[in-house]
Amino acid sequence: MGPAPSPQVTGLDAARLIQTHQAGVWRYLRALGCEPWLADDLTQETFLQVLQRPFQEINAAATTAYLRKTALNLLISHERRAGRMHSVEAIEKLDQQWSRWAGQDDGELALDYLRECLQRLSARARLALELRFRDEQSRVQIAQALNLSEHGAKNLMQRAKAQLRACVEKKLRHSHGT
């Protein structure tokens, strides 16, 4: 008898793998600076590459790390082909920061903390951030909606983002036991 073949991902396993990790890979690529259309393309390419090779799931953390590394390599290749070598260094720094924030759970814990921290902001600050990031409103539009000067809207959003960052980082440090 020869060596046992390594188990390969079946159709059902592939569907489960994609369903479990697709949002995390996409979110990771967006955190690295991809536009939504590029994150869509690279997420799909990540799973195509992973599923075309022998792949064995060891545990969720290893799978997440493997998918992130594959997505990172695809993004770096994309940037190099586009002649944007300077952005490769920035991408690698963002990858390190993402790993620090997201840990091994596709960023779900950090996202939960962000939602929790968002509720602690004043209603006005939360609305300003929603207008900016959910509704993609300009600073001028946000200022008009909140009856502020443009500078006032800018300051409000900067303070709100700083509060969110501090809150999420504190929760992440606490959850990681540091």
Summary of the structure (lengths in Angstrom):
residues: 178
radius of gyration: 19.7
end to end distance: 50.3
largest distance: 77.8
contacts: 482
relative contact order: 0.09
helix: 76%
strand: 0%
